[in-house]
C-alpha cells in the first residue's frame, strides 16, 4: 500500500479518491491470497496497510506535526474507503472460512479447537 500511495502521489497528484479506489482491489486480493490458517488476519491487516499507504498521499506541511495532522485528517475524510475495503476483505474471508469448514467436514477432519 505504501508503494501504491507513492504511485498515487506521483501519477494522480496525491488524489485521495484515486488512492481509495485502488485500495478496494488490494483488499480483495489480500483476502484471496492469504493462507487458510491466517484467514482472520486479512480484515485486521487491511486498515493498517491503508494508514501506511496514506503517508505519501496526505498533504504534509510543517514537519512531523503537520504530517501527523494531515494523516489524521486523511483517515477521517477517507473513512468510507477504509470501511468499504475492510468490509470486502471481511466478506471474502468469511466465505472462504465457511467453504474451508465445509470441505473439512466433508472429508471427516475435525477443525482445531
Protein Blocks (a to p, Z undefined) as FASTA:
>chain_A
ZZmmmmmmmmnoopaklmmmmmmmmmmmmmmmpcfklmmmmmmmmmmmmmmmmmmmpcce
hijmlmmmmmmmmmmmmmmmmmmmmmmmmmmmmmmmmmmmmmmmmnopacdZZ
